[in-house]
Amino acid sequence: MIRLHHLNQSRSLRTLWLLEELGVPYEVVSYQRDAKTHLAPDSLKAVHPLGKSPVIEMDGQIYAESGAITELLIERFAPERLRPATDSSDYGYYLQWIDFAESSLMLPLMLELFTKKAGIDDNEFLNGYIDREKTRLFEYLDASVEGKSFIVGDKLSGADFMLSFDLIILAKRQKLDAYPNIRQYAEQLARLDSYQRAMQLEAKYDQSV
């Protein structure tokens, strides 16, 4: 059985949702962020040296990084259903969007979060960079999802699981009003039954709310 080491309010939500969509047996080991620092507990370091989440145990092995876990689980349990065929033109775009979620898109969002938490959100250089990058990336993504329910091949794929983490949160906070196509895309993903089940589990395991 798969064991998911799940940290509340983290990228682990991607894996929780994916496992619900796959319908495979799994169990959850829940961890809570520190109420003051918002950091993961040291107990996660006993599972993986980086002390981050998600981490899964499968077949006696331990795997970290949400992108790698997403691809690994899909390749094992649903390659025909949740990713394009490797010889199709969509496959390259599928890989592109999986990486986009944790590389291009994540950087300005994390910078914005950290500068505000550190109380340096009045830094002209950082604010300028963050605003320019967010605008450029969101305009690109907004055009890419126009008229689409899913990012690749008009069906749910691992790329949607990766993109969902930030976009659904931003849509709920009304941060995507300037990008109606992204907002529609995120809201559509949030209505999926498997996502709703994952959110119910997230609420169950999150002791901070």
C-alpha positions as CSV (number, residue, x, y, z in Angstrom):
1,M,0.0,0.0,0.0
2,I,1.1,3.6,-0.7
3,R,1.8,5.8,2.3
4,L,1.5,9.5,1.9
5,H,3.3,11.7,4.4
6,H,1.0,14.7,4.2
7,L,1.7,18.2,5.6
8,N,-1.2,20.5,6.0
9,Q,-1.4,23.5,3.6
10,S,1.3,22.2,1.3
11,R,2.0,20.9,-2.1
12,S,1.0,17.5,-0.7
13,L,-2.6,18.5,-1.6
14,R,-1.6,17.7,-5.2
15,T,-0.7,14.1,-4.2
16,L,-3.8,13.7,-2.0
17,W,-6.0,14.7,-4.9
18,L,-4.2,12.5,-7.4
19,L,-4.5,9.5,-5.0
20,E,-8.2,10.2,-4.7
21,E,-8.6,10.4,-8.5
22,L,-6.6,7.2,-9.0
23,G,-8.7,5.3,-6.5
24,V,-5.8,3.1,-5.3
25,P,-5.4,2.0,-1.7
26,Y,-3.3,4.4,0.4
27,E,-2.9,5.7,3.9
28,V,-2.0,9.1,5.2
29,V,0.4,10.0,7.9
30,S,-0.5,13.6,8.8
31,Y,1.9,16.4,9.9
32,Q,1.2,19.9,11.1
33,R,3.0,23.1,10.4
34,D,4.4,25.1,13.3
35,A,1.7,27.7,14.3
36,K,4.3,30.5,14.6
37,T,6.9,29.7,11.9
38,H,4.6,27.9,9.5
39,L,7.4,25.5,8.9
40,A,7.2,21.7,8.6
41,P,7.9,19.8,11.8
42,D,11.3,18.1,12.4
43,S,9.5,14.8,12.4
44,L,9.3,14.8,8.6
45,K,13.2,14.7,8.5
46,A,12.9,11.2,9.9
47,V,11.1,10.2,6.7
48,H,13.2,12.1,4.2
49,P,16.4,14.2,4.8
50,L,14.8,17.4,3.3
51,G,11.9,17.3,5.8
52,K,9.4,18.4,3.3
53,S,6.1,17.1,2.0
54,P,4.8,15.4,0.0
55,V,6.7,12.2,0.5
56,I,5.4,8.8,-0.5
57,E,6.4,5.3,0.5
58,M,5.8,2.7,-2.2
59,D,7.3,-0.7,-2.9
60,G,9.7,-0.2,0.0
61,Q,11.1,3.0,-1.5
62,I,10.7,6.6,-0.5
63,Y,10.1,9.4,-3.0
64,A,9.9,13.2,-2.6
65,E,9.0,16.1,-4.9
66,S,5.4,16.6,-6.0
67,G,6.2,16.7,-9.7
68,A,8.2,13.5,-9.6
69,I,5.5,11.8,-7.4
70,T,2.8,12.9,-9.8
71,E,4.5,11.4,-12.8
72,L,5.5,8.3,-11.0
73,L,1.9,7.5,-9.8
74,I,0.4,8.2,-13.2
75,E,3.0,6.1,-15.0
76,R,2.2,3.2,-12.5
77,F,-1.5,3.4,-12.3
78,A,-3.1,5.5,-15.0
79,P,-0.8,6.2,-18.0
80,E,-3.5,5.9,-20.6
81,R,-6.1,8.0,-18.6
82,L,-4.0,10.8,-17.0
83,R,-1.3,11.6,-19.5
84,P,-1.1,11.9,-23.3
85,A,0.5,9.1,-25.3
86,T,4.3,9.5,-25.4
87,D,4.3,9.5,-29.2
88,S,1.7,12.2,-29.4
89,S,2.3,16.0,-30.0
90,D,0.5,16.6,-26.6
91,Y,3.1,14.8,-24.6
92,G,5.7,17.5,-24.9
93,Y,3.2,20.1,-23.8
94,Y,2.2,17.8,-20.9
95,L,5.8,17.7,-19.6
96,Q,6.1,21.5,-20.2
97,W,3.1,22.4,-18.0
98,I,4.2,20.0,-15.3
99,D,7.5,21.8,-15.0
100,F,6.0,25.2,-15.5
101,A,4.0,24.8,-12.3
102,E,7.1,24.4,-10.1
103,S,9.5,26.5,-12.1
104,S,8.3,29.6,-14.0
105,L,5.0,30.0,-12.1
106,M,6.1,29.2,-8.6
107,L,9.1,31.6,-8.4
108,P,7.2,35.0,-8.4
109,L,4.5,33.7,-6.2
110,M,6.9,32.5,-3.5
111,L,8.9,35.7,-3.7
112,E,5.7,37.7,-3.2
113,L,4.8,35.5,-0.2
114,F,8.3,35.7,1.4
115,T,8.7,39.4,0.9
116,K,5.4,40.1,2.6
117,K,6.1,37.7,5.5
118,A,9.6,39.3,5.9
119,G,8.1,42.8,6.0
120,I,10.1,44.0,2.9
121,D,7.2,44.3,0.5
122,D,8.1,47.9,-0.2
123,N,11.3,47.0,-2.0
124,E,11.1,48.6,-5.4
125,F,13.3,46.1,-7.2
126,L,11.5,43.0,-5.8
127,N,8.0,44.5,-6.3
128,G,8.8,45.4,-9.9
129,Y,10.2,42.0,-10.7
130,I,7.3,40.2,-9.0
131,D,4.6,42.3,-10.8
132,R,6.2,42.0,-14.2
133,E,6.8,38.2,-13.9
134,K,3.3,37.6,-12.6
135,T,1.7,39.6,-15.4
136,R,3.8,37.9,-18.0
137,L,3.1,34.4,-16.7
138,F,-0.6,34.9,-16.1
139,E,-1.2,36.5,-19.5
140,Y,0.6,33.5,-21.1
141,L,-1.4,31.0,-19.0
142,D,-4.7,32.8,-19.5
143,A,-4.3,32.6,-23.3
144,S,-3.3,28.9,-23.0
145,V,-6.4,27.9,-21.2
146,E,-8.9,29.9,-23.1
147,G,-11.9,27.8,-23.9
148,K,-10.4,24.8,-22.2
149,S,-11.5,22.7,-19.3
150,F,-8.0,21.1,-19.0
151,I,-4.5,22.3,-20.0
152,V,-3.6,19.5,-22.4
153,G,-5.5,17.4,-24.8
154,D,-9.0,18.3,-23.5
155,K,-8.8,15.8,-20.6
156,L,-7.6,15.6,-17.1
157,S,-3.9,15.0,-16.8
158,G,-1.0,15.2,-14.4
159,A,-0.4,18.8,-15.6
160,D,-3.7,19.8,-14.1
161,F,-2.8,18.3,-10.8
162,M,0.4,20.3,-10.8
163,L,-1.1,23.6,-11.8
164,S,-4.1,23.3,-9.5
165,F,-2.2,24.0,-6.2
166,D,-1.7,27.7,-6.7
167,L,-4.5,28.6,-9.1
168,I,-7.4,27.3,-7.1
169,I,-6.2,29.1,-4.0
170,L,-5.7,32.3,-6.0
171,A,-9.2,32.0,-7.5
172,K,-10.8,31.5,-4.1
173,R,-9.0,34.7,-2.9
174,Q,-10.3,36.5,-6.0
175,K,-6.8,37.2,-7.2
176,L,-7.5,36.0,-10.8
177,D,-10.3,38.5,-11.7
178,A,-8.0,40.0,-14.4
179,Y,-7.6,36.6,-15.9
180,P,-11.0,35.1,-16.5
181,N,-9.8,32.1,-18.5
182,I,-7.5,31.0,-15.6
183,R,-10.3,31.6,-13.1
184,Q,-12.7,29.5,-15.1
185,Y,-10.1,26.8,-15.5
186,A,-9.3,26.7,-11.7
187,E,-12.9,26.8,-10.7
188,Q,-13.7,23.9,-13.0
189,L,-10.9,21.8,-11.5
190,A,-12.1,22.6,-8.0
191,R,-15.6,21.2,-8.9
192,L,-14.2,17.7,-9.7
193,D,-15.4,15.0,-7.3
194,S,-11.9,13.8,-6.6
195,Y,-10.7,17.3,-5.8
196,Q,-13.7,17.8,-3.5
197,R,-12.9,14.6,-1.7
198,A,-9.2,15.6,-1.3
199,M,-10.3,19.0,0.2
200,Q,-12.5,17.2,2.7
201,L,-9.5,15.1,3.7
202,E,-7.3,18.1,3.9
203,A,-9.7,19.8,6.2
204,K,-9.8,16.6,8.3
205,Y,-6.1,16.4,8.7
206,D,-5.4,20.2,9.1
207,Q,-5.5,20.9,12.8
208,S,-4.8,24.6,12.3
209,V,-8.3,25.5,11.1
